[in-house]
Amino acid sequence: MWTQQKAVFAGSSLELYTYEKPIEYGYIARKRSNVSPPIKEKNDEKTAENRKTSTYRTKRQIKRLIYANANQWFHESGEAFMPIFGTFTFADNVKSLTEANSKFERFIKRLNYRVTGSKKAVLKYINVVEFQKRGAVHYHTIFFNLPKLQDIYELFDDTWGNGFTFNKSIKDINHLGNYVTKYLTKSDRDQRLDERKAYFCSRGLHKPNLIRDSWVVDAVRTLLQCDNSLEKESVACKDFVDSFGGKVRYERFIVEPGKNFLKHLSTPKDLPASIAFARVWVTQTKLHKCETNFLPVQVSLQY
């Protein structure tokens, strides 16, 4: 399948991509060959470029997970949990990532039990690895549904038990992704991360939703332009050239979905049904009065 537009919904974050050249997505069948591929020689320059690309993708994944989960978990009262940022270090010079990850997993189990009184995994978090100058592993963690307790510093310090801890509540989530992912650049050259993930997270996190239905993406653009009641803020707009030589326009908005179809697209349980709902919603609202064609569009970018 082919598209020239796509949208990524992650909580209140909305990313829009417009491609000058159609891009192919979905399963692409490849012809099998009995000829073994040639053995590629190790190229340090190519390896460095691949690592740079991998770091960029990892940063993007982390940011989207943060946007999809920050302020998206709620108390029984209906009030959203405020994200809590924590740093966890080792007093001993723990350099083994396997050993450090094992200690962190045990810490999460202890913390979960002390906060919830249950052995069932309840806490939702994302955890980023960093290496100190001395080589020791330490972690930067965002908790999405941890209650803001008065003695939370003592709770972290006592439950961690491996060294220094630091924590603070986060109000502005728009800069939280950049704050956390900046540590990846410092560690992306460490060989301990070869074939290993630079972050890990709890199960059950809200996932970003990717929509390539040009009809729906076009409707989203129209909603942003025509619905003055929609609270929105443009936080990024840039043009670049993709790996295939095509021009791409990238836009990012902070949007409060409200009661329109953006709410259904931002956290749907059934994405195809939500897309169908979006099409019906568009045809039954004032948006059909806007001078916009909701059929797949032919995009021509001018730079």
C-alpha positions in Angstrom: 0.0 0.0 0.0 1.0 3.6 -0.6 0.5 6.9 1.1 1.7 10.5 1.1 0.5 11.4 4.6 0.6 9.9 8.0 -0.3 11.0 11.5 1.0 9.8 14.9 -1.2 10.3 18.0 0.5 10.0 21.4 -1.6 11.4 24.2 -2.0 15.1 23.5 0.8 15.0 21.0 -0.1 15.0 17.3 2.6 14.5 14.6 1.8 15.0 10.9 4.0 13.9 8.0 3.5 15.0 4.4 5.6 13.2 1.7 6.4 14.6 -1.7 6.8 11.1 -3.0 4.4 8.3 -2.1 5.9 5.8 0.4 5.1 2.1 0.6 4.1 0.4 3.8 2.7 -2.9 5.1 4.0 -6.4 4.3 6.1 -6.5 1.1 6.7 -10.0 -0.3 10.2 -10.7 -1.3 11.4 -13.3 -3.8 13.5 -16.0 -2.2 16.9 -16.7 -3.5 19.1 -19.8 -3.2 22.1 -17.6 -3.5 23.7 -16.7 -0.1 24.2 -13.0 0.3 27.8 -11.8 0.2 29.6 -11.4 3.5 29.8 -7.7 4.3 33.1 -6.3 5.4 33.0 -4.4 8.7 32.9 -0.7 7.9 33.5 1.6 10.9 32.0 4.6 9.2 28.9 2.6 8.2 28.6 1.2 11.8 28.8 4.7 13.2 26.1 5.9 10.8 23.8 2.9 11.7 24.3 3.6 15.4 23.4 7.3 14.8 20.2 6.3 13.0 19.3 3.7 15.7 19.8 6.4 18.4 17.5 8.8 16.5 14.8 6.1 16.2 15.1 5.1 19.9 14.8 8.8 21.0 11.6 9.1 18.8 10.1 5.9 20.3 10.8 7.1 23.9 9.4 10.5 23.3 6.2 9.1 21.8 5.8 6.6 24.7 6.2 9.5 27.2 3.6 11.6 25.4 1.2 8.7 25.2 1.4 8.0 28.9 2.2 11.2 30.8 -1.0 12.5 32.4 -2.9 9.5 30.9 -3.1 7.4 34.0 -5.7 8.3 36.6 -6.6 8.0 40.3 -9.9 6.5 41.3 -11.1 10.1 41.8 -10.5 10.7 38.1 -7.5 13.0 38.7 -4.5 12.3 36.5 -1.2 11.1 38.0 1.6 13.6 37.6 4.7 12.0 36.0 7.6 11.5 38.5 11.2 11.5 37.3 13.8 9.5 39.2 17.5 8.9 38.9 19.0 5.7 40.4 22.8 5.2 40.7 25.0 2.4 42.1 27.4 3.1 45.0 29.4 0.2 43.8 31.0 0.4 40.3 28.4 -1.9 38.7 29.4 -2.0 35.0 27.5 -5.1 33.9 24.3 -4.1 32.2 22.8 -7.6 32.9 23.6 -7.3 36.6 22.3 -3.7 36.8 19.1 -4.5 35.0 18.5 -7.4 37.4 18.9 -5.2 40.4 16.6 -2.6 38.9 13.9 -5.2 38.2 14.0 -6.3 41.8 13.8 -2.7 42.9 10.6 -2.2 40.8 9.0 -5.3 42.4 9.8 -4.0 45.9 8.6 -0.5 45.1 5.4 -1.8 43.6 4.6 -3.9 46.7 5.4 -1.0 49.1 3.2 1.4 47.2 0.3 -0.9 46.2 0.5 -3.7 48.8 0.2 -6.2 45.9 2.6 -8.4 44.1 0.7 -7.7 40.9 2.7 -5.4 38.6 0.8 -2.1 38.8 3.4 0.6 38.3 3.8 2.0 34.8 7.2 3.4 33.9 9.9 3.8 31.2 13.5 3.5 32.1 16.6 4.9 30.1 20.1 3.5 30.6 23.1 5.8 31.0 26.8 5.1 31.8 28.8 7.3 34.1 32.3 8.4 33.4 33.7 5.7 35.7 31.7 3.2 33.6 29.0 2.4 36.1 25.4 2.0 35.0 22.7 4.2 36.2 19.1 4.9 35.3 16.7 7.7 34.5 13.1 6.6 35.1 9.7 8.2 34.5 6.8 6.8 36.6 3.4 7.5 35.1 1.1 6.3 37.9 3.1 6.6 41.1 1.2 8.6 43.8 2.9 11.8 44.8 3.8 10.9 48.4 5.3 13.3 50.9 8.1 10.9 51.8 8.7 9.8 48.2 12.5 10.6 48.5 12.8 8.4 51.5 10.7 5.7 49.8 13.0 5.7 46.7 16.2 5.9 48.8 15.2 3.0 51.1 13.6 0.8 48.4 16.5 1.2 45.9 19.2 0.5 48.5 22.0 0.5 45.9 23.2 4.1 46.0 22.1 7.6 45.4 18.6 8.5 44.2 17.0 11.7 43.0 13.4 12.5 42.1 11.1 15.3 41.0 7.5 15.8 39.7 7.1 16.9 36.1 4.5 19.4 35.1 5.7 20.3 31.6 5.7 17.1 29.6 6.6 18.8 26.3 10.2 19.1 27.3 10.3 15.8 29.3 11.0 13.7 26.2 14.0 15.9 25.3 15.3 15.9 28.9 15.3 12.1 29.2 16.5 11.2 25.7 19.5 13.6 25.9 21.2 10.9 28.0 21.1 8.5 25.0 23.5 10.5 23.0 26.1 10.2 25.8 25.8 6.4 25.9 25.1 5.5 22.2 28.8 4.7 21.6 29.1 2.3 24.5 29.6 -1.3 23.2 27.6 -2.6 26.1 24.5 -1.4 24.2 25.4 -3.3 21.0 22.4 -5.7 20.3 20.8 -4.4 23.5 18.0 -1.8 24.0 18.9 1.5 25.5 15.6 1.6 27.4 12.9 -0.7 28.7 9.5 -0.2 30.1 6.7 -1.8 32.0 4.0 -3.8 30.3 0.6 -2.3 29.5 1.8 1.2 28.6 -0.4 3.2 26.1 1.1 2.9 22.7 1.3 5.7 20.1 -1.2 5.3 17.2 0.1 5.5 13.6 -2.5 6.4 11.0 -1.7 6.2 7.3 -5.2 6.6 6.0 -4.8 9.8 3.8 -8.5 10.4 3.9 -8.5 10.6 7.7 -5.2 12.6 7.9 -6.6 15.1 5.6 -9.7 15.4 7.8 -7.4 15.9 10.8 -5.6 18.8 9.0 -9.0 20.4 8.3 -10.1 20.1 11.9 -7.0 21.9 13.0 -7.7 24.7 10.5 -11.5 25.0 10.9 -12.4 24.2 14.4 -11.7 27.3 16.5 -12.9 25.6 19.7 -10.1 23.0 19.5 -7.3 23.9 21.9 -4.0 23.4 19.9 -0.5 24.7 19.9 2.0 24.3 17.1 5.4 23.3 18.6 7.4 22.1 15.6 7.5 22.5 11.8 10.4 21.6 9.7 11.3 20.3 6.2 13.8 17.6 5.4 14.8 15.1 2.8 14.2 11.4 3.5 16.5 8.5 2.7 14.8 8.1 -0.7 15.5 11.7 -1.7 12.0 12.9 -1.3 11.0 16.1 0.5 9.1 15.7 3.8 7.3 18.2 5.9 7.0 17.4 9.6 4.6 19.2 11.9 3.9 18.6 15.6 1.0 20.0 17.6 -0.1 19.8 21.2 -3.9 19.1 21.0 -6.6 18.7 23.6 -8.8 16.1 21.9 -12.1 17.1 23.6 -15.2 15.3 22.4 -14.4 15.2 18.6 -13.0 12.3 16.7 -9.4 13.1 17.7 -10.2 11.6 21.1 -11.1 8.4 19.3 -8.0 8.4 17.2 -5.6 9.3 20.1 -6.3 6.3 22.3 -8.5 3.8 20.4 -8.9 0.2 21.4 -9.9 -0.7 17.9 -8.0 1.5 15.4 -9.9 0.4 12.2 -13.2 1.1 13.9 -12.0 4.5 15.1 -10.9 5.4 11.5 -14.4 4.4 10.3 -15.9 6.5 13.0 -13.7 9.4 11.9 -15.0 9.2 8.4 -18.6 9.2 9.6 -17.9 12.0 12.0 -16.5 14.2 9.3 -19.4 13.8 7.0 -21.9 14.6 9.7 -20.3 17.8 11.1 -19.6 21.3 10.0 -16.3 20.2 8.6 -17.9 19.2 5.4 -18.6 22.9 4.8 -14.9 23.6 4.7 -13.4 23.8 1.2 -11.3 20.7 1.6 -11.4 17.4 -0.3 -11.4 14.5 2.0 -10.3 12.0 -0.6 -6.6 11.0 -0.7 -4.7 14.1 -1.8 -1.8 14.5 -4.2 0.7 16.5 -2.3 3.2 18.9 -3.9 5.6 20.5 -1.5 7.2 23.9 -2.4 10.4 24.9 -0.7 
